Amino acid sequence: MLLRLLVLVFGLGLCTALSWANTLAITPEDKIRHALKESFPEMHIDAIVLSPVPGMYQITSGGTVLYVSEDGRYIVSGELFDLNQRRKNVTELARRDARIQMLQLLDRRTAITFEAPNPKYTVFVFSDFDCTACKAFYAHVSELNLAGVELVFLGFPHEGKNSKGYQQALDVWCAPDRLAAFKAMARDGNLDALKAASKTTRTAICKAPLDEFILLGAKIGVRATPTLALQDGTLVQGVMEPSKLLELLEQVRVGSTNP
């Protein structure tokens, strides 16, 4: 009888210890992942880290940054500023880091790059051939190249697959000489001159990366064209005068930009 009692007591103690160990093993990150999966099952979480605010964690999903309480109950969407550091936008800095990581994963061979003779800066450009502002930007490509700016173009037809811009981009990315096709499309809005010279035709089977570019652009926050993604993850939407852009790029290079 005593032996059975000891076994029972030992068993209860072991179960309690295991239960306690399991409780200890549930981290705030686990709670947050579970809560987000329950409420937002489609969300892909890239990172969960402590935020500067006690009791809150920073969540990164693509280029989206959120804040969640450590118990997974409360979620905050918005900008977080540090008043002790000249109102530094902590959220935008996190977005920039996320953009940099996503752009680093891009296979540069799928893009169309205008190389600079003496490169100092690299700029990713999300553009659309059926876009007036983009055409204005294309006019500055040579000037920017000569100033040391390497331009990496990613097709981003903002009106979708059935748009004129998508078909134009498809013609360019499926051409044997993408760079020549890009220049012709940017200049003329078509490839008629190249076709007449028998220098380009769209290949019968072409896996253009346009859908991947559109998805990437959406993740990092592209809302209009042209949008420039700088080396520190800063986004610049619209056309900027070359002199102003070069000034900004130099600030980025020396690390003097503040969100």
C-alpha positions as CSV (number, residue, x, y, z in Angstrom):
1,M,0.0,0.0,0.0
2,L,2.8,2.4,0.9
3,L,4.6,1.6,-2.3
4,R,1.5,2.3,-4.3
5,L,1.1,5.6,-2.5
6,L,4.7,6.6,-3.1
7,V,4.3,5.8,-6.8
8,L,1.2,7.9,-7.0
9,V,2.8,10.9,-5.3
10,F,5.9,10.6,-7.5
11,G,3.7,10.4,-10.6
12,L,1.7,13.5,-9.6
13,G,4.9,15.4,-8.9
14,L,6.3,14.4,-12.2
15,C,3.2,15.5,-14.1
16,T,3.2,18.8,-12.2
17,A,6.9,19.4,-13.0
18,L,6.3,18.6,-16.7
19,S,3.4,20.9,-16.8
20,W,5.4,23.7,-15.2
21,A,8.3,23.0,-17.6
22,N,5.9,23.3,-20.6
23,T,4.5,26.6,-19.2
24,L,8.0,27.9,-18.9
25,A,8.8,26.8,-22.5
26,I,6.0,29.0,-23.9
27,T,7.9,32.2,-24.8
28,P,6.3,35.6,-25.7
29,E,7.3,34.9,-29.3
30,D,5.3,31.7,-29.2
31,K,2.3,33.4,-27.8
32,I,2.5,36.1,-30.4
33,R,2.9,33.7,-33.3
34,H,-0.1,31.7,-32.1
35,A,-2.2,34.8,-31.6
36,L,-1.4,36.2,-35.1
37,K,-2.0,32.8,-36.7
38,E,-5.4,32.7,-35.1
39,S,-6.3,36.3,-36.1
40,F,-4.4,36.6,-39.4
41,P,-3.8,33.1,-40.8
42,E,-2.6,34.5,-44.1
43,M,0.2,36.6,-42.5
44,H,3.7,35.5,-43.1
45,I,5.9,36.5,-40.2
46,D,9.5,37.3,-41.1
47,A,10.7,38.3,-37.6
48,I,9.6,38.9,-34.0
49,V,12.0,41.0,-31.9
50,L,11.8,43.1,-28.8
51,S,10.7,46.6,-29.5
52,P,12.1,49.7,-27.7
53,V,8.7,49.9,-25.8
54,P,8.7,47.7,-22.7
55,G,6.2,44.8,-23.0
56,M,5.8,45.2,-26.8
57,Y,7.4,43.2,-29.6
58,Q,8.1,44.3,-33.1
59,I,6.7,42.1,-35.9
60,T,8.0,42.3,-39.5
61,S,6.0,40.9,-42.4
62,G,7.5,41.9,-45.7
63,G,7.7,45.6,-45.5
64,T,4.9,45.8,-42.9
65,V,5.9,46.6,-39.3
66,L,3.5,46.0,-36.4
67,Y,3.7,46.0,-32.6
68,V,2.2,43.3,-30.4
69,S,1.9,43.0,-26.7
70,E,4.0,40.2,-25.1
71,D,0.8,38.3,-24.2
72,G,-0.3,38.4,-27.9
73,R,-3.5,40.3,-27.0
74,Y,-3.0,43.8,-28.4
75,I,-1.7,44.8,-31.8
76,V,-0.7,48.3,-32.8
77,S,-0.3,49.5,-36.4
78,G,1.4,52.9,-36.8
79,E,4.6,54.9,-36.5
80,L,6.8,54.7,-33.4
81,F,8.9,57.7,-32.7
82,D,11.8,58.0,-30.2
83,L,11.5,61.4,-28.6
84,N,14.9,61.1,-27.0
85,Q,16.6,60.8,-30.4
86,R,15.2,63.8,-32.2
87,R,11.9,62.1,-33.0
88,K,13.6,59.3,-34.9
89,N,11.0,57.1,-36.7
90,V,11.8,53.6,-35.3
91,T,9.1,52.0,-37.5
92,E,10.5,53.5,-40.8
93,L,14.0,52.3,-39.8
94,A,12.6,48.7,-39.4
95,R,10.9,49.0,-42.8
96,R,14.1,50.1,-44.4
97,D,16.0,47.1,-43.0
98,A,13.2,44.8,-44.3
99,R,13.4,46.3,-47.7
100,I,17.2,45.9,-47.9
101,Q,16.8,42.2,-47.0
102,M,14.2,41.7,-49.7
103,L,16.1,43.5,-52.4
104,Q,19.3,41.5,-51.5
105,L,17.3,38.3,-52.3
106,L,16.5,39.5,-55.8
107,D,18.3,37.7,-58.6
108,R,19.8,40.7,-60.3
109,R,20.0,38.8,-63.6
110,T,16.2,39.1,-63.9
111,A,16.4,42.9,-63.8
112,I,17.6,45.3,-66.5
113,T,20.6,47.3,-65.3
114,F,22.0,50.5,-66.7
115,E,25.6,50.3,-65.4
116,A,27.6,53.3,-64.5
117,P,31.2,53.7,-65.8
118,N,32.4,54.5,-62.3
119,P,29.6,53.3,-59.9
120,K,29.2,55.0,-56.6
121,Y,25.5,54.3,-55.9
122,T,22.9,51.7,-56.7
123,V,19.3,52.5,-57.1
124,F,16.4,50.0,-57.8
125,V,13.7,51.6,-59.9
126,F,10.2,50.2,-60.1
127,S,8.8,51.6,-63.3
128,D,6.0,51.3,-65.9
129,F,6.3,52.1,-69.6
130,D,2.7,53.4,-69.6
131,C,3.5,56.2,-67.1
132,T,4.2,59.8,-67.9
133,A,6.4,60.4,-64.8
134,C,8.5,57.3,-65.7
135,K,9.1,58.7,-69.2
136,A,10.4,61.9,-67.5
137,F,12.7,59.8,-65.4
138,Y,14.0,57.8,-68.3
139,A,15.3,61.1,-69.8
140,H,17.8,61.4,-66.9
141,V,19.2,57.8,-67.1
142,S,22.4,58.7,-69.0
143,E,23.1,61.7,-66.8
144,L,22.7,59.6,-63.7
145,N,24.9,56.9,-65.1
146,L,27.7,59.4,-65.8
147,A,27.4,60.7,-62.2
148,G,28.0,57.2,-60.9
149,V,24.5,55.9,-60.4
150,E,23.8,52.3,-61.3
151,L,20.1,51.9,-62.1
152,V,18.5,48.5,-61.7
153,F,15.0,48.6,-63.4
154,L,12.2,46.3,-62.3
155,G,9.0,46.3,-64.3
156,F,6.0,47.4,-62.2
157,P,2.9,47.8,-64.5
158,H,0.7,49.5,-61.9
159,E,-2.6,48.6,-63.7
160,G,-2.0,44.9,-63.7
161,K,-1.7,42.1,-66.2
162,N,-4.4,43.3,-68.7
163,S,-2.8,46.7,-69.0
164,K,-0.9,48.2,-71.8
165,G,2.1,48.7,-69.5
166,Y,2.2,45.0,-68.7
167,Q,2.3,44.0,-72.4
168,Q,5.0,46.6,-73.0
169,A,7.1,45.2,-70.2
170,L,6.5,41.7,-71.4
171,D,7.8,42.7,-74.9
172,V,10.9,44.2,-73.3
173,W,11.7,41.4,-70.8
174,C,11.1,38.7,-73.5
175,A,13.4,40.4,-76.1
176,P,16.7,38.8,-76.9
177,D,18.5,42.1,-76.1
178,R,16.6,43.4,-73.0
179,L,18.7,46.5,-72.7
180,A,18.2,47.6,-76.3
181,A,14.5,46.8,-76.0
182,F,14.2,48.8,-72.8
183,K,15.8,51.9,-74.4
184,A,13.5,51.6,-77.5
185,M,10.4,51.2,-75.4
186,A,11.3,54.1,-73.1
187,R,12.0,56.3,-76.1
188,D,9.2,55.3,-78.5
189,G,6.6,53.4,-76.4
190,N,7.0,50.4,-78.7
191,L,9.6,48.2,-80.3
192,D,8.6,48.9,-83.9
193,A,12.0,50.3,-84.9
194,L,13.9,47.2,-83.5
195,K,11.4,44.9,-85.1
196,A,11.9,46.6,-88.5
197,A,15.6,46.2,-88.2
198,S,15.0,42.5,-87.2
199,K,16.9,43.0,-84.0
200,T,14.2,41.8,-81.6
201,T,11.2,39.5,-81.4
202,R,9.5,38.1,-78.4
203,T,10.5,34.5,-77.8
204,A,7.8,31.9,-78.1
205,I,8.3,30.7,-74.5
206,C,9.2,33.5,-72.1
207,K,9.2,33.4,-68.3
208,A,9.3,37.1,-67.6
209,P,9.7,38.0,-63.9
210,L,7.1,40.7,-63.9
211,D,4.8,39.0,-61.4
212,E,7.7,38.6,-59.0
213,F,8.6,42.3,-59.4
214,I,5.0,43.3,-58.7
215,L,4.9,41.1,-55.6
216,L,8.2,42.5,-54.4
217,G,7.1,46.0,-55.0
218,A,3.9,45.5,-53.1
219,K,5.8,44.0,-50.2
220,I,8.3,46.9,-49.8
221,G,5.6,49.6,-50.2
222,V,5.6,50.7,-53.8
223,R,2.4,52.6,-54.5
224,A,3.1,54.5,-57.6
225,T,5.7,54.7,-60.4
226,P,8.4,55.5,-60.6
227,T,9.5,54.5,-57.2
228,L,13.2,54.4,-56.3
229,A,14.6,52.1,-53.6
230,L,17.9,53.4,-52.3
231,Q,20.8,51.5,-50.7
232,D,19.6,52.2,-47.1
233,G,16.1,51.0,-47.9
234,T,14.6,54.5,-48.3
235,L,11.8,54.8,-50.9
236,V,11.5,57.8,-53.1
237,Q,8.3,58.1,-55.1
238,G,8.0,60.2,-58.2
239,V,10.6,62.1,-60.3
240,M,13.4,64.0,-58.5
241,E,15.8,66.3,-60.3
242,P,19.1,64.6,-60.9
243,S,21.0,67.1,-58.7
244,K,18.6,66.6,-55.8
245,L,18.7,62.8,-56.2
246,L,22.5,62.8,-56.2
247,E,22.5,64.9,-53.1
248,L,20.2,62.4,-51.4
249,L,22.3,59.4,-52.5
250,E,25.4,61.0,-51.1
251,Q,23.7,61.5,-47.8
252,V,22.7,57.9,-47.8
253,R,26.2,56.8,-48.6
254,V,27.7,58.6,-45.6
255,G,24.8,57.5,-43.4
256,S,23.4,61.0,-42.6
257,T,19.7,60.4,-43.5
258,N,17.2,60.3,-40.7
259,P,13.6,59.0,-41.1
